[in-house]
Amino acid sequence: MENVTLLPADRYVVVNKSILSDTDRSIIINLYEPLIGALGVSLYFTLWNDLGTSNMMSRDLVHHHLMVVLKCGISDIKIARESLEAFGLLKTYYKSGTINDYIYELYSPLSPLEFFNHPILNIVLYNNIGDREYEKLKDYYKFIKLDLKDYTDITSKLDEVYDTSKFTLSTDLKDKNTNNITVLSKINFDEVLASLSKDVISERAFNRKTREFINNLAFIYNIDTLKMIEFIRNVVNEYGNIDKNGLRIIVRKYYQFKNGTLPTLVYRTQPEYLKNPLGDNSKRGRIIAVFENTTPHDFLKRKNHGVEPTLRDLKLLEHLMIDLELPPAVVNVLIDYVLRKNNNKLTSAYVDTIASQWKRAGLKTAQDAMAFAEAEHKKLQKSAYKTKTPVKVDTPVWFDKKIQDENLTEEEEEELKDLLKEFN
């Protein structure tokens, strides 16, 4: 990023690159203000207001105008502007001259759904405001979900109401746009390249995706350039390339050693858009609610009868959520399934085999994971029957045949009560 001195007399115009609404104002205050600060929010709204009645492009203005409106110095305005740029709300273009000119492009904030599922913004918000405020914000943006299984969708289709042959389309229209969020300032790659021998690793190994991966790791785990150079040296393979998985592991171990814990993903519950609709009070529906509304950390802790999970088990949870990107509810189903099948043991290799299969199957919800586990169990039983090889596999109490069976064994009844009572 070019370091340009900002002066009060420098001119600027604001260009609206999106469709800004009152909903965006609320999102900026609720979700972005804890990240960019009050002055960053004030600057965004002031630039928005500068657009005037056209809402497209402002007149020529000077930065002294911002100093007067915001009651702050020019250096504070530059810092606030950079915070908007960092979080994807603003793009800045610069042209030097006797009086410098700037173009400020305004972008919409991410939707709450996009924000809470963003791998960086989500964690930064959680770390900035804490668990209680974070959960309040999530509750504020929750949709009300209704159980519609007894209803019929009678919504009319467009071509049932209008003659669509008379419609004309225009492609030269504005759309709601958000700007990509990139992490560029954490690692100095010039310093990285200068510190690593070209005989060991080539500059080609640091392509755009690799640099983005390294920056994201550095941002989430708070690693500086010197420490990252040390880690990279340890994960260069025989072909002169960076072993990304190895780098992820070594950075994670350093973070754990330094902080005594893992990043906050293992303490998250299922995103709202992947949850079961409200109103399902069946035994199965209540079990699904447990999987959806319990963090993997707390679920495993409950399985340990209230004892904190070991560091090894926490690493396994983090691997499932970060490396394989399994949603929290799917991880909980996986934990319950594996513990039942594997004599209450979370063996890494065994868990990874099943988790990789579930990842390839694209499982996103608790219902999907439960149905998939049941289907795989039936395949195993069928195969055993054909080969006449007896296979006895213990299964979770939420398998369909057991949930629907009114004559559960005493042990199964206890398991069902135990699963529900702690979380409902």
Phi, psi and omega in degrees: 000129181288133180271106184244131178285124180268132182240150180302329183277351180298137181274158173208154168232151178252132178241129179275114181262013185211192172244105186266139185225173177297330176299321177298323178301315180296318180296318179301315183289314187284317189256326185266330183301321176298342181264319187255349178085165184296322181291323177299317178296316180298320178295318179300313182291327178292316177296323176299314180295329179296340179297333178075199185289335181290332181059019182243309184207137182277170169283172176293130180228166175243157185292342175298328176302317179294322179298320181289314183293317186270353179056051180210170181279167183293328179292325177293323178295320180296318179296316179296320178298317181295327177292323176295320178296318184297326183258020168078014181267347186211140169241139186240133175239143189229138174227123183279155178181191176303317168239124184290149179241141178234146169242125178250116177263122180268135178238155178290151170290162173295153173292158178306320179298313179295320183296310184288347177252007177283131187295338181255306184302321180302312182291319181296317179298314180301315181293330183279327187246347178087168188297315186297310181293325179299313180293325176299317179295317179299318179297323181298324184262010179288142171275148171280123180251131182248150176276110185255017187295336179264007181250157177246133178282112181247020181298133180288146175272156183302313184285353174278339184254323184237155174275099186289347179293343181268357182280144172241148183248142174237131182261352184265058183235156178289153176225164177281114185243141170243154182262142178298141178259121181237150177254104187247338192263356187284316184245133176269100186286337173297318179292323178298311182295323180291335184269347182251132181295136178292341176287339182264317183214140182264161179296334180295337178294338181262062177285179186301315182294322180293319178297318179296319179299314181295318179296319179295319176300314182298322182290310184294321184260004176057058180251133179270177186297315183297317180292323179294323176301316179300317181292318182298320179305327184277352185235014175282126182274184185291346179264005180079019178251161180272126174281100186297319180295320177297321179294318178301317182293315184291324177292319179297316180297320178298316179299316180295319179296320184283325187249347179072014180205180179254165170303166196281002183299324182289355179252022180253150175260175183299134175302148185301320186289349178254010181269160176290145176301151178292155173105353179272100183258014176292168178302316181295318179298322179291324177292318177301319179299324176297312180299324185279328189254013178240135177288150177305324177300310182291326180296314180292324177299319178296320178296334177272014180060041175090358179272136179303137176301148178290164178299324179296317180292323177295322176298321180295317177299315180297321178299317181294323186271327183265309183286315182265351175058038175279135178296156184305317182295323178294321177298318179296317177299318180298315179301311182298317182295312183292316180300323180289319183281333191246033175056046177062029178243132174262081179278124187305312183297319181294314179299316184296322179299312180291317182298320179296321177295317179294324177297314180296330179282351177071033182289128183238337185241163177297319180300315180299316182294318180296315180296321180294317179298318179296317180297319179294323178296318179296321177298318180297316180294321180294318179296320179295323180295319181295320182273359181056032177256111182296128179233117178252112181238124176289140183234156179295159182290343183275359175303141187311311186298330181277322179298321184278347183276116180289340183261057177294149176291164179300321179295318181291322176299318179296320179297317180296315178297319182295322181292325186272323192294329185281339188243347182257000000 
